[in-house]
Amino acid sequence: MSGQEHEDGPVVGLFGISGVGKTRFASALVELNPEVLHLQASALLRRASGLGNEALRTANRNQLVANQSALALATEQARSGQRERPVLIDAHSVIDNDIELVDVPFDAIQPLNIETYIFLRASPSSIIQRRSASTRSRPLRSAEELAKHQSRALAVCREYADSSGRPLVIINVPDGAVPPEALTLATKQFDRRRM
């Protein structure tokens, strides 16, 4: 390697269903680790497609899967000029498009070269509370429906980790709080390469 080249920073994937607190968790993590580049899959896909959040989220199954295929290129573009920085990308493994739950295929996630998968989990009642307090448009779901969605999203995320031979870290997020020990655990995932 010449003196001009740098090793790519590690990529950690942050997953969880809408309303679990990914954005809050990511913001707290980046505040502790300002060198981390936080990328939101939804923002990357909005820029790549020219569609708004609602249009992306409520697309039919085939269009959702097609949209997700743009994620790798959009991530590469967002990392341009800063590839050595560690990356936290928050994304969904399963999307609720108002009609059905759509699994994001591993083919869309694999090119991101995620080194550790983190899955945030919260009680359905906490998710309902956060969703109702948010200005973002999200489908109204019962606690039972959210529990099933979260279980399926975790299973899909586990499949990603198993398929790529990478670790999966599950973090419980109580009532919207970001536990300091969870931030410490997440921070350690960026150092796994040096271990």
GROMACS elastic network, one bead per residue, 0.5 to 0.9 nm:
[ bonds ]
;  ai    aj funct       b0    kb
    1     4     6  0.79084   500
    1     5     6  0.61434   500
    1     6     6  0.79037   500
    2     5     6  0.55972   500
    2     6     6  0.84947   500
    3     6     6  0.78478   500
    6     9     6  0.86422   500
    6    83     6  0.77650   500
    6    84     6  0.59915   500
    7    83     6  0.76908   500
    7    84     6  0.58271   500
    8    11     6  0.87643   500
    8    82     6  0.86199   500
    8    83     6  0.51145   500
    8    85     6  0.70416   500
    8    86     6  0.77645   500
    9    82     6  0.87293   500
    9    83     6  0.60992   500
    9    87     6  0.67332   500
    9   190     6  0.84697   500
   10    84     6  0.81215   500
   10    85     6  0.75368   500
   10    87     6  0.61930   500
   10    88     6  0.85719   500
   10   113     6  0.84194   500
   10   114     6  0.74774   500
   10   115     6  0.65092   500
   10   116     6  0.87583   500
   10   189     6  0.88002   500
   10   190     6  0.61500   500
   10   191     6  0.82970   500
   10   192     6  0.87507   500
   10   193     6  0.75792   500
   11    85     6  0.89854   500
   11    86     6  0.59762   500
   11    88     6  0.59677   500
   11    89     6  0.72823   500
   11   112     6  0.75044   500
   11   113     6  0.66733   500
   11   115     6  0.57004   500
   11   116     6  0.72904   500
   11   190     6  0.75667   500
   12    86     6  0.79349   500
   12    87     6  0.61583   500
   12    89     6  0.64006   500
   12    90     6  0.85947   500
   12   113     6  0.87117   500
   12   114     6  0.54139   500
   12   115     6  0.57581   500
   12   116     6  0.50452   500
   12   117     6  0.60462   500
   12   118     6  0.73080   500
   12   186     6  0.87846   500
   12   189     6  0.71652   500
   12   190     6  0.69916   500
   13    87     6  0.83059   500
   13    88     6  0.58943   500
   13    89     6  0.50452   500
   13    90     6  0.59271   500
   13    91     6  0.72185   500
   13   112     6  0.87754   500
   13   114     6  0.59429   500
   13   115     6  0.77588   500
   13   116     6  0.63172   500
   13   118     6  0.59306   500
   13   119     6  0.82577   500
   14    22     6  0.70757   500
   14    26     6  0.80771   500
   14    88     6  0.67753   500
   14    89     6  0.59297   500
   14    91     6  0.62438   500
   14    92     6  0.82622   500
   14   116     6  0.87081   500
   14   117     6  0.62557   500
   14   119     6  0.59652   500
   14   120     6  0.73594   500
   15    22     6  0.72552   500
   15    89     6  0.85026   500
   15    90     6  0.58679   500
   15    91     6  0.53102   500
   15    92     6  0.54465   500
   15    93     6  0.66472   500
   15   117     6  0.73583   500
   15   118     6  0.60140   500
   15   120     6  0.61938   500
   15   153     6  0.82786   500
   15   154     6  0.83472   500
   15   157     6  0.74471   500
   16    19     6  0.82775   500
   16    20     6  0.62405   500
   16    21     6  0.80792   500
   16    22     6  0.68318   500
   16    90     6  0.84085   500
   16    91     6  0.74355   500
   16    92     6  0.60869   500
   16    93     6  0.73597   500
   16    94     6  0.85361   500
   16   118     6  0.84032   500
   16   119     6  0.54584   500
   16   120     6  0.50201   500
   16   121     6  0.64824   500
   16   122     6  0.89641   500
   16   150     6  0.72411   500
   16   153     6  0.68639   500
   16   154     6  0.74631   500
   16   157     6  0.87924   500
   17    20     6  0.57696   500
   17    21     6  0.85606   500
   17    22     6  0.83743   500
   17    91     6  0.87611   500
   17    92     6  0.64160   500
   17    93     6  0.79618   500
   17    94     6  0.73642   500
   17    95     6  0.78124   500
   17    96     6  0.88424   500
   17   120     6  0.80414   500
   17   121     6  0.81038   500
   17   127     6  0.87093   500
   17   146     6  0.84940   500
   17   149     6  0.74328   500
   17   150     6  0.61211   500
   17   153     6  0.69303   500
   17   154     6  0.89610   500
   18    21     6  0.76638   500
   18    22     6  0.79782   500
   18    92     6  0.78595   500
   18    95     6  0.83905   500
   18    96     6  0.86842   500
   18   127     6  0.79863   500
   18   131     6  0.79203   500
   18   138     6  0.76672   500
   19    22     6  0.75510   500
   19    23     6  0.89523   500
   19   126     6  0.84579   500
   19   127     6  0.52214   500
   19   128     6  0.74901   500
   19   129     6  0.85605   500
   19   130     6  0.57671   500
   19   131     6  0.53359   500
   19   134     6  0.83725   500
   19   138     6  0.84947   500
   20    23     6  0.87329   500
   20   120     6  0.67541   500
   20   121     6  0.65680   500
   20   122     6  0.59971   500
   20   123     6  0.85275   500
   20   124     6  0.86994   500
   20   126     6  0.76900   500
   20   127     6  0.54341   500
   20   128     6  0.89957   500
   20   130     6  0.75221   500
   20   131     6  0.85216   500
   20   173     6  0.76183   500
   20   176     6  0.75340   500
   21    24     6  0.52798   500
   21    25     6  0.60049   500
   21    26     6  0.84718   500
   21   120     6  0.76534   500
   21   121     6  0.88264   500
   21   122     6  0.84808   500
   21   127     6  0.81561   500
   21   130     6  0.79639   500
   21   173     6  0.76531   500
   21   176     6  0.62991   500
   21   177     6  0.84757   500
   21   178     6  0.85280   500
   22    25     6  0.50679   500
   22    26     6  0.59142   500
   22    27     6  0.84568   500
   22    90     6  0.67976   500
   22    91     6  0.85558   500
   22   120     6  0.70935   500
   23    26     6  0.50765   500
   23    27     6  0.60369   500
   23    28     6  0.85805   500
   23    40     6  0.84443   500
   23    90     6  0.77444   500
   24    27     6  0.51732   500
   24    28     6  0.62595   500
   24    29     6  0.86113   500
   24   176     6  0.81854   500
   24   177     6  0.86431   500
   24   178     6  0.76351   500
   25    28     6  0.52334   500
   25    29     6  0.61467   500
   25    30     6  0.86631   500
   25   120     6  0.88414   500
   25   173     6  0.88119   500
   25   176     6  0.89855   500
   25   177     6  0.85207   500
   25   178     6  0.60900   500
   25   183     6  0.78907   500
   26    30     6  0.60772   500
   26    31     6  0.84685   500
   26    38     6  0.70785   500
   26    88     6  0.75595   500
   26    89     6  0.87666   500
   26    90     6  0.77455   500
   27    30     6  0.51942   500
   27    31     6  0.60785   500
   27    32     6  0.87411   500
   27    38     6  0.81089   500
   28    31     6  0.50558   500
   28    32     6  0.64745   500
   28    33     6  0.86493   500
   28   178     6  0.75600   500
   28   183     6  0.76307   500
   29    32     6  0.52750   500
   29    33     6  0.60964   500
   29    34     6  0.82575   500
   29    36     6  0.83600   500
   29   183     6  0.59984   500
   29   184     6  0.86440   500
   29   186     6  0.76526   500
   29   187     6  0.71991   500
   30    34     6  0.50635   500
   30    35     6  0.74634   500
   30    36     6  0.58810   500
   30    37     6  0.76304   500
   30    38     6  0.71137   500
   30    88     6  0.86251   500
   31    34     6  0.56219   500
   31    36     6  0.89775   500
   32   183     6  0.83439   500
   32   187     6  0.84908   500
   33    36     6  0.57959   500
   33   187     6  0.76225   500
   34    37     6  0.77237   500
   35    85     6  0.63570   500
   35    86     6  0.69150   500
   35    87     6  0.87663   500
   36    85     6  0.61318   500
   36    87     6  0.54785   500
   36    88     6  0.66523   500
   36   190     6  0.89252   500
   37    79     6  0.82905   500
   37    82     6  0.86928   500
   37    85     6  0.64435   500
   37    86     6  0.61273   500
   37    88     6  0.60864   500
   37    89     6  0.81958   500
   38    86     6  0.87263   500
   38    87     6  0.59304   500
   38    89     6  0.58805   500
   38    90     6  0.76924   500
   39    42     6  0.87756   500
   39    43     6  0.76821   500
   39    44     6  0.74155   500
   39    75     6  0.77298   500
   39    78     6  0.79365   500
   39    87     6  0.71898   500
   39    88     6  0.61292   500
   39    90     6  0.64007   500
   39    91     6  0.88480   500
   40    43     6  0.53575   500
   40    44     6  0.63222   500
   40    45     6  0.86576   500
   40    88     6  0.83568   500
   40    89     6  0.56253   500
   40    91     6  0.64249   500
   41    44     6  0.50770   500
   41    45     6  0.60453   500
   41    46     6  0.84981   500
   41    68     6  0.87003   500
   41    71     6  0.68168   500
   41    74     6  0.86883   500
   41    75     6  0.81288   500
   41    89     6  0.66616   500
   41    90     6  0.60095   500
   41    91     6  0.51403   500
   41    92     6  0.79884   500
   42    45     6  0.51446   500
   42    46     6  0.60640   500
   42    47     6  0.86997   500
   42    53     6  0.69058   500
   42    56     6  0.81438   500
   42    57     6  0.88963   500
   42    71     6  0.89893   500
   42    90     6  0.84539   500
   42    91     6  0.72227   500
   42    92     6  0.89526   500
   43    46     6  0.50299   500
   43    47     6  0.63168   500
   43    48     6  0.86066   500
   43    53     6  0.81089   500
   44    47     6  0.53125   500
   44    48     6  0.61725   500
   44    49     6  0.86201   500
   44    70     6  0.86917   500
   44    71     6  0.68453   500
   44    74     6  0.56954   500
   44    75     6  0.68577   500
   44    78     6  0.78670   500
   45    49     6  0.58422   500
   45    50     6  0.79024   500
   45    51     6  0.79333   500
   45    52     6  0.89546   500
   45    53     6  0.87694   500
   45    56     6  0.80023   500
   45    67     6  0.70817   500
   45    68     6  0.74353   500
   45    70     6  0.68735   500
   45    71     6  0.62750   500
   45    74     6  0.70010   500
   46    49     6  0.53614   500
   46    50     6  0.53599   500
   46    51     6  0.52529   500
   46    52     6  0.58130   500
   46    53     6  0.67341   500
   46    56     6  0.75415   500
   47    50     6  0.53914   500
   47    51     6  0.75485   500
   47    52     6  0.88373   500
   47    74     6  0.80088   500
   48    51     6  0.82107   500
   48    67     6  0.88243   500
   48    70     6  0.69918   500
   48    71     6  0.81621   500
   48    73     6  0.86700   500
   48    74     6  0.63016   500
   49    52     6  0.85250   500
   49    56     6  0.86457   500
   49    67     6  0.74862   500
   49    70     6  0.82000   500
   51    54     6  0.81544   500
   51    55     6  0.60092   500
   51    56     6  0.62900   500
   52    55     6  0.53399   500
   52    56     6  0.62101   500
   52    57     6  0.86350   500
   53    56     6  0.51690   500
   53    57     6  0.60406   500
   53    58     6  0.85386   500
   53   137     6  0.87079   500
   54    57     6  0.51026   500
   54    58     6  0.59470   500
   54    59     6  0.83586   500
   54   137     6  0.72279   500
   54   138     6  0.86780   500
   55    58     6  0.54326   500
   55    59     6  0.60185   500
   56    59     6  0.56207   500
   56    63     6  0.84604   500
   56    64     6  0.69063   500
   56    67     6  0.75835   500
   56    97     6  0.86473   500
   57    60     6  0.87005   500
   57    64     6  0.73754   500
   57    95     6  0.70420   500
   57    96     6  0.71955   500
   57    97     6  0.53867   500
   57    98     6  0.83367   500
   58    61     6  0.88777   500
   58    64     6  0.80597   500
   58    95     6  0.88546   500
   58    96     6  0.76694   500
   58    98     6  0.63100   500
   58    99     6  0.81298   500
   59    62     6  0.79935   500
   59    63     6  0.57681   500
   59    64     6  0.56294   500
   59    97     6  0.64468   500
   60    63     6  0.53833   500
   60    64     6  0.60453   500
   60    65     6  0.86717   500
   60    97     6  0.71615   500
   60    99     6  0.83796   500
   60   100     6  0.89146   500
   60   102     6  0.88688   500
   61    64     6  0.51470   500
   61    65     6  0.62648   500
   61    66     6  0.86177   500
   61    97     6  0.80457   500
   61   100     6  0.82596   500
   61   101     6  0.86085   500
   61   102     6  0.61955   500
   61   103     6  0.87985   500
   62    65     6  0.52783   500
   62    66     6  0.61699   500
   62    67     6  0.86077   500
   63    67     6  0.59627   500
   63    68     6  0.85495   500
   64    67     6  0.50699   500
   64    68     6  0.62531   500
   64    69     6  0.88396   500
   64    95     6  0.83582   500
   64    97     6  0.85672   500
   64   102     6  0.77602   500
   64   104     6  0.80599   500
   65    68     6  0.51595   500
   65    69     6  0.65568   500
   65   102     6  0.81475   500
   65   103     6  0.82022   500
   65   104     6  0.63816   500
   65   105     6  0.71597   500
   65   108     6  0.80697   500
   66    69     6  0.52802   500
   66    70     6  0.73623   500
   66   108     6  0.89340   500
   67    70     6  0.57085   500
   67    71     6  0.75464   500
   68    71     6  0.53936   500
   68    72     6  0.83624   500
   68   104     6  0.70737   500
   68   105     6  0.82606   500
   68   108     6  0.58450   500
   68   109     6  0.83404   500
   69    72     6  0.69051   500
   69    73     6  0.83682   500
   69   105     6  0.88098   500
   69   107     6  0.76460   500
   69   109     6  0.83118   500
   70    73     6  0.57142   500
   70    74     6  0.62063   500
   70    75     6  0.86716   500
   70   108     6  0.77599   500
   71    74     6  0.51071   500
   71    75     6  0.60108   500
   71    76     6  0.86105   500
   71   108     6  0.68287   500
   71   109     6  0.78447   500
   71   111     6  0.87652   500
   71   112     6  0.81261   500
   72    75     6  0.51172   500
   72    76     6  0.62504   500
   72    77     6  0.87284   500
   72   108     6  0.70496   500
   72   109     6  0.74431   500
   72   110     6  0.84949   500
   72   111     6  0.58142   500
   72   112     6  0.56767   500
   73    76     6  0.50467   500
   73    77     6  0.62518   500
   73    78     6  0.86638   500
   73   111     6  0.88190   500
   73   112     6  0.89622   500
   74    77     6  0.51423   500
   74    78     6  0.62373   500
   74    79     6  0.87473   500
   75    78     6  0.50447   500
   75    79     6  0.62520   500
   75    80     6  0.87418   500
   75    89     6  0.86887   500
   75   112     6  0.74951   500
   76    79     6  0.51787   500
   76    80     6  0.63400   500
   76    83     6  0.85747   500
   76   112     6  0.84379   500
   77    80     6  0.52064   500
   77    81     6  0.89515   500
   78    81     6  0.85872   500
   78    82     6  0.84910   500
   79    82     6  0.53286   500
   79    83     6  0.53248   500
   79    84     6  0.86981   500
   79    85     6  0.82560   500
   79    87     6  0.84856   500
   80    83     6  0.62408   500
   81    84     6  0.84840   500
   82    85     6  0.57438   500
   83    86     6  0.78416   500
   83    87     6  0.87096   500
   84    87     6  0.89955   500
   86   190     6  0.68282   500
   87   190     6  0.84832   500
   88   190     6  0.89900   500
   89   114     6  0.88704   500
   92    95     6  0.63812   500
   92   103     6  0.86827   500
   92   104     6  0.72947   500
   92   153     6  0.76976   500
   92   157     6  0.87579   500
   93   102     6  0.84652   500
   93   103     6  0.59925   500
   93   104     6  0.51458   500
   93   105     6  0.78777   500
   93   106     6  0.87497   500
   93   109     6  0.88082   500
   93   152     6  0.87220   500
   93   153     6  0.54809   500
   93   154     6  0.77806   500
   93   155     6  0.89536   500
   93   156     6  0.60962   500
   93   157     6  0.59449   500
   93   160     6  0.87920   500
   94   101     6  0.62786   500
   94   102     6  0.53587   500
   94   104     6  0.55906   500
   94   105     6  0.89540   500
   94   149     6  0.77135   500
   94   150     6  0.86238   500
   94   152     6  0.74191   500
   94   153     6  0.52274   500
   94   154     6  0.88058   500
   94   156     6  0.73963   500
   94   157     6  0.87302   500
   95   100     6  0.82202   500
   95   101     6  0.55424   500
   95   102     6  0.50861   500
   95   103     6  0.64554   500
   95   104     6  0.72591   500
   95   149     6  0.88625   500
   95   153     6  0.85212   500
   96    99     6  0.72009   500
   96   100     6  0.58855   500
   96   102     6  0.63694   500
   96   138     6  0.86795   500
   96   139     6  0.76501   500
   96   149     6  0.82037   500
   97   100     6  0.58767   500
   97   101     6  0.65089   500
   97   102     6  0.73292   500
   97   139     6  0.81092   500
   98   101     6  0.79340   500
   98   138     6  0.85023   500
   98   139     6  0.60430   500
   98   140     6  0.88079   500
  101   149     6  0.74265   500
  101   152     6  0.89317   500
  103   106     6  0.89269   500
  103   152     6  0.86217   500
  103   153     6  0.77793   500
  103   156     6  0.71799   500
  104   107     6  0.83763   500
  104   108     6  0.69838   500
  104   109     6  0.78496   500
  104   156     6  0.81694   500
  105   108     6  0.56134   500
  105   109     6  0.69851   500
  105   110     6  0.89274   500
  105   156     6  0.86594   500
  105   160     6  0.87793   500
  106   110     6  0.57141   500
  106   111     6  0.89346   500
  106   156     6  0.86154   500
  106   157     6  0.89623   500
  106   159     6  0.80962   500
  106   160     6  0.60044   500
  106   163     6  0.81332   500
  107   110     6  0.54367   500
  107   111     6  0.72972   500
  108   111     6  0.67254   500
  108   112     6  0.80428   500
  109   112     6  0.56640   500
  109   113     6  0.77543   500
  109   114     6  0.79551   500
  109   160     6  0.77195   500
  110   113     6  0.58327   500
  110   114     6  0.73138   500
  110   160     6  0.78172   500
  110   163     6  0.88588   500
  110   164     6  0.74177   500
  111   114     6  0.81377   500
  113   164     6  0.86537   500
  114   117     6  0.68277   500
  114   161     6  0.88128   500
  114   164     6  0.84713   500
  114   166     6  0.78387   500
  115   161     6  0.88638   500
  115   164     6  0.86607   500
  115   165     6  0.89752   500
  115   166     6  0.59474   500
  115   167     6  0.74670   500
  115   189     6  0.82426   500
  115   190     6  0.85049   500
  115   192     6  0.84148   500
  115   193     6  0.84630   500
  116   161     6  0.76733   500
  116   166     6  0.58130   500
  116   167     6  0.52700   500
  116   168     6  0.61126   500
  116   169     6  0.74680   500
  116   189     6  0.64875   500
  116   190     6  0.82528   500
  116   192     6  0.85350   500
  117   157     6  0.74399   500
  117   158     6  0.83290   500
  117   160     6  0.81355   500
  117   161     6  0.64978   500
  117   166     6  0.72987   500
  117   167     6  0.62126   500
  117   169     6  0.61628   500
  117   170     6  0.84288   500
  117   189     6  0.89450   500
  118   157     6  0.85925   500
  118   167     6  0.84432   500
  118   168     6  0.57554   500
  118   170     6  0.58057   500
  118   171     6  0.71297   500
  118   186     6  0.76395   500
  118   189     6  0.89128   500
  119   153     6  0.88123   500
  119   154     6  0.68549   500
  119   157     6  0.73747   500
  119   158     6  0.89032   500
  119   168     6  0.72714   500
  119   169     6  0.62234   500
  119   171     6  0.61230   500
  119   172     6  0.84512   500
  120   154     6  0.88004   500
  120   169     6  0.86151   500
  120   170     6  0.60626   500
  120   172     6  0.58997   500
  120   173     6  0.64940   500
  121   150     6  0.74043   500
  121   154     6  0.84188   500
  121   170     6  0.70835   500
  121   171     6  0.60769   500
  121   173     6  0.59117   500
  121   174     6  0.84917   500
  122   125     6  0.82345   500
  122   126     6  0.64265   500
  122   127     6  0.66668   500
  122   150     6  0.86476   500
  122   171     6  0.86080   500
  122   172     6  0.57275   500
  122   173     6  0.51620   500
  122   174     6  0.60478   500
  122   175     6  0.72504   500
  122   176     6  0.81801   500
  123   126     6  0.52544   500
  123   127     6  0.64490   500
  123   128     6  0.87672   500
  123   143     6  0.84804   500
  123   146     6  0.88543   500
  123   147     6  0.77838   500
  123   172     6  0.86235   500
  123   173     6  0.82206   500
  123   174     6  0.74078   500
  123   175     6  0.76746   500
  124   128     6  0.61264   500
  124   129     6  0.85800   500
  124   142     6  0.81524   500
  124   143     6  0.50061   500
  124   144     6  0.75670   500
  124   145     6  0.85945   500
  124   146     6  0.57251   500
  124   147     6  0.58663   500
  124   150     6  0.84296   500
  125   128     6  0.50700   500
  125   129     6  0.61984   500
  125   130     6  0.87010   500
  125   142     6  0.88477   500
  125   143     6  0.61818   500
  125   146     6  0.88346   500
  125   175     6  0.84905   500
  126   129     6  0.50563   500
  126   130     6  0.61977   500
  126   131     6  0.85338   500
  126   174     6  0.75759   500
  126   175     6  0.51991   500
  126   176     6  0.69359   500
  127   130     6  0.51253   500
  127   131     6  0.59985   500
  127   132     6  0.85044   500
  127   143     6  0.84866   500
  127   146     6  0.79602   500
  127   175     6  0.80611   500
  127   176     6  0.82516   500
  128   131     6  0.51312   500
  128   132     6  0.61052   500
  128   133     6  0.86354   500
  128   140     6  0.82454   500
  128   141     6  0.77229   500
  128   142     6  0.78825   500
  128   143     6  0.72733   500
  128   146     6  0.83083   500
  129   132     6  0.52650   500
  129   133     6  0.62977   500
  129   134     6  0.87525   500
  129   175     6  0.85834   500
  130   133     6  0.51513   500
  130   134     6  0.61867   500
  130   175     6  0.85108   500
  130   176     6  0.73462   500
  131   134     6  0.51933   500
  131   135     6  0.81411   500
  131   136     6  0.77850   500
  131   137     6  0.84742   500
  131   138     6  0.70030   500
  131   139     6  0.88769   500
  131   140     6  0.84122   500
  132   135     6  0.79840   500
  132   138     6  0.88120   500
  132   140     6  0.86523   500
  133   136     6  0.89588   500
  134   137     6  0.79528   500
  134   138     6  0.88597   500
  135   138     6  0.89616   500
  138   141     6  0.88949   500
  141   144     6  0.80023   500
  141   145     6  0.58430   500
  141   146     6  0.62579   500
  142   145     6  0.51177   500
  142   146     6  0.61950   500
  142   147     6  0.85405   500
  143   146     6  0.51014   500
  143   147     6  0.60723   500
  143   148     6  0.86849   500
  144   147     6  0.50872   500
  144   148     6  0.63525   500
  144   149     6  0.86671   500
  145   148     6  0.51910   500
  145   149     6  0.61568   500
  145   150     6  0.85784   500
  146   150     6  0.59430   500
  146   151     6  0.83925   500
  147   150     6  0.51420   500
  147   151     6  0.60675   500
  147   152     6  0.85803   500
  148   151     6  0.50672   500
  148   152     6  0.61224   500
  148   153     6  0.85085   500
  149   152     6  0.51758   500
  149   153     6  0.60301   500
  149   154     6  0.85608   500
  150   153     6  0.50052   500
  150   154     6  0.61024   500
  150   155     6  0.85598   500
  151   154     6  0.52021   500
  151   155     6  0.62329   500
  151   156     6  0.87489   500
  152   156     6  0.62021   500
  152   157     6  0.85543   500
  153   156     6  0.51765   500
  153   157     6  0.61274   500
  153   158     6  0.85314   500
  154   158     6  0.60192   500
  154   159     6  0.85656   500
  154   170     6  0.87108   500
  155   158     6  0.50065   500
  155   159     6  0.62744   500
  155   160     6  0.88049   500
  156   160     6  0.64143   500
  156   161     6  0.88323   500
  157   160     6  0.50050   500
  157   161     6  0.63945   500
  157   162     6  0.86475   500
  157   168     6  0.78800   500
  158   161     6  0.50860   500
  158   162     6  0.60763   500
  158   163     6  0.84359   500
  158   167     6  0.87897   500
  158   168     6  0.65894   500
  159   162     6  0.50292   500
  159   163     6  0.58326   500
  159   164     6  0.84215   500
  160   163     6  0.51605   500
  160   164     6  0.61532   500
  160   165     6  0.83775   500
  160   166     6  0.81852   500
  160   168     6  0.88067   500
  161   164     6  0.52944   500
  161   165     6  0.57901   500
  161   167     6  0.58523   500
  161   168     6  0.58737   500
  162   165     6  0.50333   500
  162   166     6  0.64817   500
  162   167     6  0.77714   500
  162   168     6  0.84055   500
  163   166     6  0.78839   500
  164   167     6  0.87690   500
  169   185     6  0.86794   500
  169   186     6  0.83363   500
  169   189     6  0.89582   500
  171   182     6  0.65133   500
  171   185     6  0.87733   500
  171   186     6  0.87654   500
  172   179     6  0.88383   500
  172   182     6  0.81171   500
  173   176     6  0.63137   500
  173   177     6  0.62851   500
  173   178     6  0.63193   500
  173   179     6  0.71652   500
  173   182     6  0.83069   500
  174   177     6  0.56475   500
  174   178     6  0.75460   500
  174   179     6  0.79488   500
  175   178     6  0.87780   500
  178   181     6  0.86139   500
  178   182     6  0.70692   500
  178   183     6  0.73640   500
  179   182     6  0.52586   500
  179   183     6  0.66636   500
  179   184     6  0.89192   500
  180   183     6  0.51123   500
  180   184     6  0.62999   500
  180   185     6  0.86859   500
  181   185     6  0.61618   500
  181   186     6  0.85879   500
  182   185     6  0.50245   500
  182   186     6  0.61083   500
  182   187     6  0.85151   500
  183   186     6  0.50131   500
  183   187     6  0.59801   500
  183   188     6  0.85752   500
  184   187     6  0.50958   500
  184   188     6  0.63050   500
  184   189     6  0.89857   500
  185   188     6  0.52523   500
  185   189     6  0.68433   500
  186   189     6  0.53347   500
  186   190     6  0.75003   500
  187   190     6  0.57737   500
  187   191     6  0.73805   500
  188   191     6  0.52040   500
  188   192     6  0.65860   500
  189   192     6  0.52782   500
  189   193     6  0.83409   500
  190   193     6  0.72338   500
  190   194     6  0.87691   500
  191   194     6  0.55524   500
  191   195     6  0.68394   500
  192   195     6  0.52569   500
